[in-house]
Amino acid sequence: MNSTAPKHANPTTFNAVNNQLLIGDTPLTQLALRVGQTPFYAYDRQALTQRVHRLRQAMPADLKIHYAMKANPMPAVVQHMATLVDGFDLASAGEMKVALDTPMPVENISFAGPGKRPQELSQAIAAGVTLNIESAHELESIAKQCEYIGLNAKVAVRINPAFELKASGMKMGGGAKQFGIDEEQVPAVLQRIKALGLLFQGFHIYSGSQNLKAESIIEAQQKSLQLAACLSEHSPSPIRKLNIGGGFGIPYFPGDLPLAIDQVGEALASAMALTRQSLPEAEIIIELGRYLVGEAGIYVTRVIDKKVSRGQTFLISDGGLHHHLAASGNFGQVIRKNYPIAIGNKMGCEDLEIVNIVGPLCTPLDILADKMTLPKAEVGDFVVIYQSGAYGYTASPSKFLSQPDALEVLV
Ligand SMILES: *Cc1c(COP(=O)(O)O)cnc(C)c1O
């Protein structure tokens, strides 16, 4: 193997003792006994806490940090996050139910996403959740629901900016998009909000996801703050909430480096100081999903078969793409790359071999590792996939091939 080939960044979240990966302080084999089955997802409470604390150190003190629940909506995780972050951003009535079960004040919960149904709108209005408006039609639907149920709605305008978040894994702003209202159309929408007498809160600008380049994030944040200041001239009332999105990425693949958050925080502090001059009442918010929870979770499967086919070794595990679509390379990746993986009961073992790890599904897409060098594993050993705290279980087609469900635990 070429020693200069890019490697996976060392996962720093989990330690190992006596060849066992530790989750919290529990050795993996013991945790698996506690859970009672494989496959399962395990999320580390302490790691979530440390992550948010570290982020706060890097960010301006007056910046609000929201958790975007779609990254990991497990109720126990969301309950824990409620003690750490300043608010929640959600994208369905299902997520809203989980959020409202936590102690998070409803003033700090917002609901974004295209295609909100009338029922979802009235639920959010009744709850007092801020609705981020995604189209002119949605605004009219909100007004109609307010009339039916006799309550007023808190609304913010989600802006589809003219700029894009550069070097982003998934672009969600700029150009023609189903998300938000094109910035050119925002003045007219603001006028309509005023005419309808809705409770205007501010703006939401979300340009993309999974970005590891500090310069791109800094640029998008500066442009978002400028755009908000500019459009605020048309606002029916002072901007109270200004959500400038997130997009902070985590390293998944060989060669990926962690995002330089201190650099982002420093630049944001100066940009926010400028914005304060024109928007003194605005609470400035970033919303993060993956960055807060992604590295705090692992997916654990067990080897159920081992075979050699024409010179290549295959480990066949009881988990696969039906629980973890992203690790199989089928969740938005253009070229399949391996997630970081370990044999969780053979940590540090030096008897290595090159293996393919596949799941039990009858499709060639069900790959977890393609020719990875790992400690030699046998039937019964644990395959651990790191960086699995976000877009794992709920972002996977768990019904495919009628396999048993995975469990999720917070440790
Ligand atoms: C998906 C999404 C997020 C979270 O994205 P991450 O990459 O997980 O941080 C935040 N805001 C909105 C509007 C989203 O759609």
The ligand as a MOL file (V3000), in Angstrom:
LIG
                    3D

  0  0  0     0  0            999 V3000
M  V30 BEGIN CTAB
M  V30 COUNTS 15 15 0 0 0
M  V30 BEGIN ATOM
M  V30 1 C -30.7860 19.5260 6.8600 0
M  V30 2 C -30.8440 20.8860 7.3630 0
M  V30 3 C -29.9780 21.2920 8.3870 0
M  V30 4 C -28.9240 20.4080 8.9730 0
M  V30 5 O -27.8800 20.1500 8.0950 0
M  V30 6 P -26.5450 19.4940 8.6520 0
M  V30 7 O -25.6970 19.2730 7.4670 0
M  V30 8 O -26.9340 18.2170 9.3240 0
M  V30 9 O -25.9510 20.4330 9.6340 0
M  V30 10 C -30.1190 22.5690 8.8660 0
M  V30 11 N -31.0490 23.4020 8.3730 0
M  V30 12 C -31.8970 23.0490 7.3890 0
M  V30 13 C -32.8970 24.0120 6.9060 0
M  V30 14 C -31.8300 21.7850 6.8590 0
M  V30 15 O -32.6610 21.4390 5.8840 0
M  V30 END ATOM
M  V30 BEGIN BOND
M  V30 1 1 1 2
M  V30 2 1 2 3
M  V30 3 2 2 14
M  V30 4 1 3 4
M  V30 5 2 3 10
M  V30 6 1 4 5
M  V30 7 1 5 6
M  V30 8 2 6 7
M  V30 9 1 6 8
M  V30 10 1 6 9
M  V30 11 1 10 11
M  V30 12 2 11 12
M  V30 13 1 12 13
M  V30 14 1 12 14
M  V30 15 1 14 15
M  V30 END BOND
M  V30 END CTAB
M  END
